[in-house]
Amino acid sequence: MTFVQDNRAVTLHGKNDLRIELAAVGEPKDGEVLVSVLAGGICGSDLHYWHDGGIGTIRVREPIILGHEAAGRIEKLGEGVDGLNVGQIVALNPSHPCGECGFCAQGLSRHCVNMRFKGSAMYLPHEQGMFREKLTINAKQCVPVAKNVSAGAAACAEPLAVCLHAANRGEAIGGSLQGKVILVTGAGPIGALCVAVARQRGAATIIVTDIEDTVLDIARQMGADHCINTRKDPDGLAQWQQGKGRVDLVFECSAAVPAIQDAASALRPLGTFVQVGVAGSTPIPLNIFVSKEISFIGSHRFEDEFADAVCLINSGQIDPTPMITATYPITNVEEAFKAASDRSLAVKVQLSFSEA
């Protein structure tokens, strides 16, 4: 490993201790590529690490480079790499399952017990993330981006993949989204992209709830038909809660108790509830889920959906750029993290590492 003079990295040393430091980068090994990162999106998990020093029981125990949403330019190919070229822009898949554990053998690599997920503090040593100017990465984690797609848009492939997986989970139980009434609770990045996926898959009506007008405006740009600020209009879902409910499927992206309760009351009997947002122990209205025979489905990360997400962005079928509310240079990283923490103003805040 060598130090590269201009290889700056966004490194977290602990709660509220974010620094820009030089990071080591080595020559790409067999099957690897060297990438110059161009754009990286700040995720809610990055913010939790910064604000709280961890996520739940996962704690930052050593310096960690944050970031798992990124795109960059290939600078060098290791031996045995096919299908990629120097100078090519690629979206970077942060997932690197072991391929050997029981879950990987069952085709459930997202549940790999040895998963190395970029920017995760789950294991020691921590898996260093993508918020750095250069990194080496397995070529299989690089998906080519169309020439007309910006690095910022390509960096949205990871959260879009999360939403595609959620939609696939929902459709496996509740059937196609085509012609359905869909409710999305929480209009952050995942909510906004769930709207885009529902629209792309032919939903008839898409309703979105949140407590901030700014994010609801973005959801409308992403394809929502009805946007309801439940803080200002607590009865805004009333027309879809009539009878036993008129919504076919819910993407719950907030993990907020009031939103879960509202969504359950709006679902029709035999409706489908896809839980995408995460939190700690959270009360849910079991009586409603049982009496209406609602299918409750958890959705975790993604597998092949990452490549599918890049294809949808490449083709223009889904345009994530309306949700990119701000982009900051790496030198303004703390300002960027503060902006990303303000849900009244921001949906997706990104960092820029070098010129595209």
Long-range contacts (C-beta under 8 A, 24 or more apart in sequence): 1-25, 1-26, 2-26, 4-133, 4-134, 6-133, 7-132, 7-133, 7-134, 8-132, 8-133, 8-330, 8-353, 9-65, 9-131, 9-132, 9-133, 10-65, 10-66, 10-67, 10-131, 10-132, 10-330, 10-333, 10-351, 11-63, 11-64, 11-65, 11-66, 12-49, 12-50, 12-60, 12-63, 12-64, 12-65, 12-66, 13-60, 13-63, 14-53, 14-60, 15-50, 15-51, 15-52, 15-53, 15-60, 16-50, 16-51, 16-53, 18-50, 18-333, 18-334, 18-337, 20-330, 20-331, 20-333, 21-63, 23-65, 23-128, 23-132, 25-132, 25-134, 25-135, 25-136, 26-136, 27-76, 27-78, 27-136, 28-76, 28-77, 28-78, 28-81, 28-136, 29-78, 29-79, 29-136, 30-78, 30-79, 30-80, 31-78, 31-79, 31-80, 31-81, 31-138, 31-139, 31-140, 32-78, 32-81, 32-136, 32-137, 32-138, 32-139, 33-74, 33-75, 33-76, 33-77, 33-78, 33-81, 33-84, 33-136, 33-137, 33-139, 33-142, 34-74, 34-75, 34-76, 34-77, 34-78, 34-134, 34-135, 34-136, 35-72, 35-73, 35-74, 35-75, 35-90, 35-92, 35-134, 35-135, 35-136, 35-137, 35-142, 36-72, 36-73, 36-75, 36-133, 36-134, 36-353, 36-354, 37-70, 37-71, 37-72, 37-92, 37-130, 37-131, 37-132, 37-133, 37-134, 37-135, 37-353, 37-354, 38-71, 38-72, 38-73, 38-89, 38-151, 38-155, 38-352, 38-353, 38-354, 38-356, 39-70, 39-71, 39-72, 39-150, 39-151, 39-152, 39-154, 39-155, 39-327, 39-350, 39-351, 39-352, 39-353, 39-356, 40-67, 40-69, 40-70, 40-71, 40-130, 40-131, 40-155, 40-350, 40-351, 40-353, 41-69, 41-70, 41-155, 41-156, 41-158, 41-159, 41-189, 41-324, 41-348, 41-349, 41-350, 41-351, 42-67, 42-69, 42-336, 42-337, 42-340, 42-348, 42-349, 42-350, 42-351, 43-68, 43-69, 43-159, 43-189, 44-188, 45-119, 46-119, 46-337, 46-340, 47-337, 47-340, 47-341, 49-121, 50-337, 51-341, 54-121, 55-121, 56-280, 58-120, 58-121, 58-122, 59-121, 60-121, 60-126, 61-121, 61-124, 61-126, 62-124, 62-125, 62-126, 64-119, 64-121, 64-126, 64-128, 64-129, 65-119, 65-128, 65-129, 65-130, 65-131, 65-132, 66-119, 66-129, 66-131, 67-118, 67-119, 67-129, 67-130, 67-131, 67-132, 67-351, 68-94, 68-117, 68-118, 68-119, 68-120, 68-129, 68-130, 68-158, 69-94, 69-130, 69-155, 69-156, 69-157, 69-158, 69-159, 70-94, 70-130, 70-131, 70-155, 70-158, 71-145, 71-151, 71-152, 71-154, 71-155, 71-157, 72-151, 72-353, 73-151, 73-356, 74-142, 75-134, 77-139, 78-136, 78-139, 81-139, 83-139, 83-144, 84-139, 84-142, 84-144, 88-144, 88-145, 89-144, 89-145, 89-147, 89-149, 89-151, 89-154, 89-356, 90-142, 90-143, 90-144, 90-145, 90-154, 91-142, 91-143, 91-145, 91-154, 91-155, 91-157, 91-158, 91-306, 91-309, 91-310, 91-313, 92-118, 92-130, 92-137, 92-141, 92-142, 93-140, 93-141, 93-142, 93-143, 93-157, 93-158, 93-306, 94-118, 94-119, 94-129, 94-130, 94-141, 94-158, 95-141, 95-301, 95-302, 95-303, 95-306, 96-138, 96-141, 107-303, 108-303, 109-303, 110-165, 110-300, 110-301, 110-302, 110-303, 111-300, 131-330, 131-333, 131-351, 131-353, 132-353, 133-330, 133-353, 133-354, 143-306, 143-307, 143-310, 144-310, 145-310, 145-313, 145-314, 146-313, 146-314, 146-315, 149-313, 149-314, 150-321, 150-356, 151-356, 152-321, 152-324, 152-327, 152-350, 152-352, 153-313, 153-319, 153-320, 153-321, 153-324, 154-310, 154-313, 155-350, 156-189, 156-193, 156-309, 156-313, 156-320, 156-321, 156-323, 156-324, 156-348, 157-306, 157-309, 157-310, 157-313, 158-306, 158-309, 159-189, 159-190, 159-193, 159-348, 160-193, 160-196, 160-197, 160-309, 160-312, 160-313, 160-318, 160-320, 161-301, 161-302, 161-305, 161-306, 161-308, 161-309, 162-190, 162-193, 162-276, 162-299, 162-301, 162-302, 162-305, 163-190, 163-193, 163-194, 163-196, 163-197, 163-251, 163-276, 164-197, 164-302, 164-305, 164-308, 164-309, 164-312, 165-299, 165-300, 165-301, 165-302, 165-303, 165-305, 166-194, 166-197, 166-251, 166-274, 166-276, 166-299, 167-194, 167-197, 167-198, 167-201, 167-251, 167-274, 168-305, 169-274, 169-297, 169-298, 169-299, 170-249, 170-251, 170-272, 170-274, 170-297, 170-299, 171-201, 173-272, 173-295, 173-297, 174-248, 174-249, 174-271, 174-272, 174-295, 176-201, 176-202, 177-201, 177-202, 177-203, 177-249, 178-202, 178-203, 179-203, 179-204, 180-204, 180-248, 180-249, 181-205, 181-207, 181-240, 181-246, 181-247, 181-248, 181-249, 182-206, 182-207, 182-247, 182-248, 182-249, 182-250, 182-251, 183-207, 183-208, 183-209, 183-237, 183-240, 183-247, 183-249, 183-250, 183-251, 183-263, 183-266, 183-267, 184-208, 184-209, 184-219, 184-224, 184-250, 184-251, 184-253, 185-209, 185-210, 185-250, 185-251, 185-252, 185-253, 185-254, 185-256, 185-259, 185-260, 185-262, 185-263, 185-277, 186-210, 186-252, 186-253, 186-254, 186-255, 186-256, 186-259, 186-277, 187-212, 187-215, 187-216, 187-218, 187-219, 187-227, 187-253, 187-347, 188-215, 188-253, 188-254, 188-343, 188-347, 189-323, 189-347, 189-348, 190-253, 190-276, 190-277, 191-215, 191-219, 191-251, 191-253, 191-254, 192-218, 192-219, 192-222, 192-322, 192-323, 192-347, 192-348, 193-222, 193-318, 193-320, 193-323, 194-251, 194-253, 194-276, 195-219, 195-222, 195-223, 195-224, 196-222, 196-223, 196-318, 196-319, 196-320, 197-318, 198-223, 198-251, 199-223, 200-312, 200-317, 200-318, 207-237, 207-240, 207-247, 209-236, 209-237, 209-259, 209-262, 210-254, 212-343, 212-344, 214-344, 214-345, 214-346, 214-347, 215-343, 215-347, 218-322, 218-323, 218-325, 218-347, 221-322, 221-323, 222-322, 222-323, 230-258, 230-259, 230-262, 237-262, 237-265, 237-266, 240-266, 241-265, 241-266, 244-268, 244-269, 244-292, 245-269, 245-271, 245-292, 247-271, 248-272, 249-273, 249-274, 250-274, 251-276, 252-276, 252-277, 253-277, 255-279, 255-282, 257-282, 257-283, 260-284, 260-285, 261-285, 264-288, 264-289, 264-292, 264-294, 267-292, 267-294, 268-292, 269-293, 269-294, 270-294, 270-295, 271-295, 272-297, 273-297, 274-299, 275-299, 320-348, 323-347, 323-348, 324-348, 324-349, 324-350, 325-349, 326-350, 327-351, 327-352, 328-352
